Amino acid sequence: MDLNLLLDNLTNPALLFFLLGIIAVRFKSDLEIPSNSSKFISLYLLFSIGFKGGQELAHSNFSLEIVWSVVFGIFIAVFIPLYSFFLLKKRYTIDNAGAIAAAYGSVSAVTFVTAVSFLEIQGYTFSGHMVAVMALMEAPAIIVGVILIRLYTKKSGNAQPSSMKTVIHHSLTNGSVLLILGSLLIGFLASEEQALGIKPFTTDIFKGFLAIFLLDMGIVSGRKLNDFFKSGWFSAFFAICMPLVNGCVVAIASALITQDPGNRFIFAVLAASASYIAVPAAMKIAVPKANPGIFLPMALAVTFPVNITIGLPFYLMIILNT
């Protein structure tokens, strides 16, 4: 059964399109998705997930589990960058250590979207409030990363990065966070009849758009691999091992918050994923000395494919057996 779960994931069309994108780059093909189309698809995926999550939330009863889920999610988003920073600063500059820690403490909306599709294929559901948890986990890790950089930069006597107010504002108004929270609220307010009217757009075409988007992600990842190869063995070790460790630990620990396998799976995926959209944008403003040629390929070209090929079925296996 466990082997079948892994094999099913490896033959998932969305994943195969991602691999096709990497192959296209390695063979120097001119295949590419226009940037405007890619941006539209990413917005659509976030909108669809947020809206459907809002609908689920509207039909669920408020409980302490929702409160504890939010608290647990924020705790993960704070704790992971904290301990990661102290591991990383022995190998990298303070700026790069903070940026990498922020990336791995924050979440990847694309990994989340892929995980939702994987969960549906396996026949499991998750609660709508997990969409809100995902959105709320993005900013804390960025803020923690910048605070750590400021503290240790001050100790070393170097110039401090830009103001914390700017970073917090940018984190909270980030397009992906704003869209998914806004869609969640709209889905929550919409009646069942109103939601049914746009169901062909929010649900029926979702997997097709996901496949095309992952093809684009494969192309982008393939282009970043060369940068990553230059960053040394520790970057590879961290990008592969840390997400798997975080995901496995949270897959087990999440049983203290909820017994729902779908919700536990989402927690594990959020802990394992690394941001390669929100964090690079925030670090460009807050910590311009941080090298995106290190943390961006780590998150996008290594951690993302590791999660969607090995991580997703592995986290679910752990949850179903604990």
N, C-alpha and C positions, 0 to 999 in steps of 0.2 A: 504493500500500500504506500509506504513512504517513498519507495523508488518510483512508483507510478506518478506520485505527486511531482517529483523532480522532472521526470520525463515529460509530463503534461506541460509543465512550464517551459521547458526547452523547445517544445513544438508550438508554443503560443504564437500566432501570427504577428502580434504586436512586437514580441521579442525578436522574432526572425527579421522583421523590418528594421529593427535597431541594428542587428548584425549586418544586414544588407548595406546600411549606411556606412558602417565602418569599412566593410569590404570595398565599397565604391571609392572611398578615399585612398585606401591602401593600393588600389589598382589604378589610381590617378584618373578616375572617371570624371566627367563634367556634370554628373548628376547632382542637383541641388534643389532645395525648396526655396522659392523666393522669400526674402525676409518678411515682407508684408503678410504673405500667406502664413508663414510660421507664427508670426505674432498673433494673427487672428485666431489660429487654431489653439494656441496656448490660452488666449483669453476665453475662447469657447469652452475649453476643458475645465478651467477654473469656474466659469459661470455655471456649467452643468452640474459639477460636483457640489458647489455651494447651494444651488437652487434645490437639488434633490435632498441635500442634507437638511435644508430648512423645512421641506415638506415632511421629512421623517421626524424632525424635532417637533413640528406642530401636532403630530399624531402620537407623541410620547408624553407620558406623565412626568412632571418635574420631580426629581428625587435627589437624595444626597449623593447618589452615584455620579450625577452630572457635576455637582460641586467638587467632589473628590477627583473626578477625572480632569477637570480644569487645573486644580491644584497640583496633581501628579504631573500633568503635561508641562506646566511651568517649572516645576522642580527639575524635571529632566533637562529642560532647555537652559537652566542655570547651572546645574551640576556638571553636565558633560563638558561645557567649555572651561569650567574651573579646573577640573582635574587634567583635562587635555592640555591646557596652557602650561602647567608645571612639568608635564612630560616633554612638551615640544620646545620649551625655551632652552633646554639643554643642547638642542640641535640647530635651532634657528635663531635669527635675531628676534628681539622682543616684538617688533612690528609684524613679522611673518608668523611668529608663534601665536599672537593674538588673533590674526586674521584666519589662520587655519582652525584654531579653537572655536572661533565664532561660526565658521562654516559648518563644523561638525556638531556644534550645539544647536544650530538652527535646522530648519527642515527643508526638504525638497518637495515642492508642490507637484512636480512631474513624477517623482517616485511615489508620492501619495496617490496620484491619479492612476498610475500603473498598478499599484497595490489593490486599489478598489476594483479594477477590472479583473485582476487575478482572483480576488476573493469571490466575486460573482461567478466566475467560471467554476470555482470549487463548491459553489452552492451555499455560501455563507453570507450573512448580512452584517451590517454594523449600525450603530445608533447615530442619528443625525447630529448629536452634540459633538461627535468626534471631529466633524468638519470645523467646528468652532475651536476645538482644542488645537487642531493643526494650525489654524490661522494665528492663534494666540501664542504659539510656540516660536514663531519666527523672530519677533523683535527682541525678547529677553536675551537670547544668546549673543546677538549683535551688541547689545548694550553692555553685557558682561565682558565681552572681548575687548571693547573699546576702553572700559574702565580699567581692566588689567593692563592694557598697553599704557594708559595714562599714568597709572601708579608706578609701573616699572621704568617708564621713560623718565618720569620725574626723579626717581631714585638715581638713575644714571646721569642725570644732569643735562639731558638732551631736550630739544624743543618739544613741546607737547603737541599732540594732534589737535584737530579742530574741535570746536566746542561740543560738549555733550548734548546741549539743547538741539543743535543741528542734527546730530546723529539720531536722537530719540524721535524727533519730528520726521526724519526721513524713513526710519524703521516703521513707524506707525502709519505713515501715509504711502508706503510702498504699494505700487499698483496691484500686485498679486494679493496682498493682504486685504486691501480695500475692496477689490472685486469679490473675493471669496466671502468676506464678511457681509458685504452688501447683498450678494446673491443669496446668502444664508437667510438674511432678514427678509428679503423679498419672497423667498420660498416659504418662509414661516408665515408671512402675512397672506399669501395667495390661498384662495379656497381650492378644494380638490378639483372642482369643475374648471376653474381657471388654469390650474396646473395641467390638467388633461389636454387643454387646448394647445399647449406648446410641447406636449410629450414627444411628438415626432422629432423635434429639434433637440430637446434636452436629453433624450434617452436613446431613440432608435439609431441615430447616426454616430453615437458616442465612440463606439469601438473602431469604426472606420477612421474617424479623425485622430484617435489615439495612435493607430498604426502609422498614419502619415507623419504625425508629430514625432514618434519615436524613430522613424526613418531620418528625419531632420536631426534629431539628437545624436543618432549614430554618425551622421556626417560631421557634426560639430565635434563629437568625441574623437573621431578618427584624426581630425586636424590638430587636436590638442595633445595627442599621444607623444609627438616628437618633443614638445616642451616638457612633458612629464618625465621622459626618459633621461633628461639632463639634470633632474633634481636629486638624484641619488637613491640608494636602496632603502633608506629609512622612510622616505616619502611613500614608496610602494608598500612597505610593511605596514605603515600607519593606515594608509588608504584602504587596504584590504582587511586588516585584522580589527582595527578599532570599531568600525561599523558593525561587524559580525559579533564582536563582544558586547557592544552596547545593545544590539538588537536581541541577543540571546538572554542577557541579564534582565532586560525590561520585559521580554516575553514571559519570563517566570515571575518577576516581581509584580507585574500588572494583575496577577491573580488576587492580590491584596485589595485591589480597587474594584474589579469586576470579574465575573465568571463567564461573561459572554466571549466566546472565542473570536468573533469578528472584531470586537472592541480591543481585545488584548493584542490581536494581530496588528491593528492600526497603531497602537502604542509602540509595538516593537519596531515597526517600519519607520515611524517618526523618529525614534531614538537612533536608528541605524542610518538614516538618510543624512545627506550633507547638502547645504544650500550652495548653488552655483549661479543664482540669479540675484536674490536680495542682498546677500553678503558682499559679493564683488562690487555691487553698486554702492553699498554703504561704506565699504572700505576705501573706495576711490575718493569719497568725500572726507571721511574721518581720518584715514591712515594712508595717505598717498605713497608713503615709503614701502608699504607692504607690496610684495611682488605677486601679482595675479598669475604669473607664469608658474608659480608653485601650487597655491591653494586651489586655483580654478581647475587645472587638469586633474589634481588629486580627487576633487569632488565629482567632476563630470566624466572624466575619461576612465576612472578606476572604480570609485565607490559606487557610482550609479549602475554600471553594468554588473558589478559583483552583487549588488542588492537584487536586481531584477532577474538575474540568472540563478544564483545560489541562495541568496538571502531569503527571498519571499517564501519558497517552499520549506526552507529550513526553519524559519520562525514559526510557520504554521505547524510543522511537525512537532516542534517543542511544545507548543500550546496544546495540541491535541493529545499529547502524552504526559501532561503535567496537570 
